[in-house]
Amino acid sequence: MQITSLEPNEIFVFGSNAAGAHGGGAARFALDRFGAVWGQSEGLQGRSYGIDTMSGLGVLAEQAERFVAFAQAHPELRFLVTEVGCGIAGYRPAQVAGFFAGAGSNVVLPDSFRAELDA
C-alpha cells in the first residue's frame, strides 16, 4: 500500500534517525506532507509519527513498543505504518515485523509485516 494522502483521523508512521534529520525516503515524505518536525526523531509530529530505525535494532524495538502503547492509548486514530527500518536502515521485514506484534486494530501494518506475523 502506497500512502499518498491521509483521512482526518489517520497518522503516517515512518522511520527516522536519532537526529530527526528527515532528509530522504518516508521521513522526507512525512516532513513535506504530514507535519514531521525537523530535529524530532520519535513520536507524534503533526499527522505523522516517527520511529528511530537508524540506531540499531534494540532502539527500534524500544521505540516500536512505545508506538504500540501510544496507538493503544489513542483508539480514535488510525496509524498507517510504512515499512519502517526496511529502507535506508537496511533491515528485512522478518527482523522488524515482530516489534509490532501487539498492535491493535487501529494500526495498519504493511503487507510484508503482516505476512511475517501471520506466518
C-alpha positions as CSV (number, residue, x, y, z in Angstrom):
1,M,0.0,0.0,0.0
2,Q,1.4,3.4,-1.0
3,I,0.3,6.2,1.3
4,T,-0.1,9.5,-0.6
5,S,-2.8,11.2,1.5
6,L,-4.5,10.8,4.9
7,E,-8.0,10.9,6.1
8,P,-8.7,13.3,9.0
9,N,-8.1,10.7,11.8
10,E,-5.0,9.0,10.1
11,I,-1.4,9.2,11.1
12,F,1.6,8.3,8.9
13,V,4.2,6.2,10.7
14,F,7.7,6.5,9.4
15,G,11.3,5.5,10.1
16,S,13.6,8.3,11.3
17,N,17.1,8.7,12.7
18,A,18.3,9.9,16.1
19,A,18.9,13.4,14.9
20,G,15.4,13.8,13.3
21,A,17.0,14.7,10.0
22,H,14.2,13.8,7.7
23,G,16.2,14.1,4.5
24,G,15.1,11.1,2.5
25,G,12.6,8.3,2.0
26,A,9.4,8.1,4.1
27,A,10.9,10.6,6.6
28,R,11.2,13.3,3.9
29,F,7.7,12.5,2.7
30,A,6.4,12.9,6.3
31,L,8.3,16.2,6.5
32,D,6.9,17.5,3.2
33,R,3.4,16.3,3.5
34,F,2.4,15.3,7.1
35,G,3.9,17.7,9.5
36,A,7.0,15.8,10.7
37,V,9.3,18.2,12.6
38,W,13.0,18.5,11.6
39,G,15.1,17.6,14.7
40,Q,12.4,15.4,16.3
41,S,13.2,11.7,15.8
42,E,10.4,10.0,17.8
43,G,6.8,10.4,18.4
44,L,3.8,12.3,17.1
45,Q,4.7,15.1,14.8
46,G,1.8,16.8,13.1
47,R,0.0,14.0,11.3
48,S,2.9,11.6,11.4
49,Y,4.7,9.5,14.0
50,G,8.5,8.9,13.9
51,I,10.4,5.8,15.0
52,D,14.2,5.8,15.0
53,T,15.3,3.0,12.8
54,M,18.9,4.0,12.3
55,S,20.3,3.5,15.9
56,G,20.2,-0.3,15.9
57,L,17.5,-3.0,16.4
58,G,17.4,-2.5,20.1
59,V,16.4,1.1,19.8
60,L,13.9,0.3,17.0
61,A,12.3,-2.4,19.3
62,E,12.0,0.0,22.2
63,Q,10.5,2.8,20.1
64,A,8.1,0.4,18.3
65,E,7.0,-0.8,21.8
66,R,6.3,2.8,22.8
67,F,4.5,3.4,19.5
68,V,2.2,0.4,20.0
69,A,1.4,1.7,23.5
70,F,0.7,5.1,22.1
71,A,-1.6,3.7,19.4
72,Q,-3.5,1.7,22.1
73,A,-4.0,4.9,24.1
74,H,-5.4,6.6,21.0
75,P,-8.1,4.3,19.5
76,E,-9.7,7.4,17.8
77,L,-6.7,7.5,15.5
78,R,-5.7,5.1,12.7
79,F,-2.0,4.6,12.2
80,L,-0.7,3.7,8.8
81,V,2.7,2.1,9.2
82,T,5.3,2.2,6.4
83,E,8.0,-0.5,6.2
84,V,9.9,1.2,9.0
85,G,13.5,0.0,9.1
86,C,13.4,-1.7,5.7
87,G,14.6,1.2,3.5
88,I,17.7,3.2,4.3
89,A,18.2,1.3,7.6
90,G,18.6,-1.9,5.7
91,Y,16.6,-4.4,7.8
92,R,14.3,-7.1,6.4
93,P,10.6,-7.3,7.3
94,A,11.4,-10.6,9.2
95,Q,13.7,-8.6,11.5
96,V,11.2,-5.8,12.2
97,A,7.6,-7.1,12.0
98,G,7.7,-8.8,15.4
99,F,8.2,-5.5,17.1
100,F,4.6,-4.6,16.1
101,A,3.0,-7.9,17.0
102,G,0.9,-6.4,19.8
103,A,-0.5,-3.6,17.7
104,G,-4.3,-3.1,17.9
105,S,-6.8,-2.9,15.1
106,N,-6.2,0.8,14.6
107,V,-2.7,0.1,13.4
108,V,-2.4,-0.8,9.7
109,L,0.8,-2.7,9.0
110,P,2.4,-3.1,5.6
111,D,1.6,-6.4,3.8
112,S,5.2,-7.5,4.3
113,F,5.0,-7.1,8.1
114,R,1.5,-8.8,8.2
115,A,2.9,-11.8,6.2
116,E,5.6,-12.2,8.7
117,L,3.3,-12.0,11.7
118,D,0.7,-14.4,10.1
119,A,3.4,-17.0,9.2
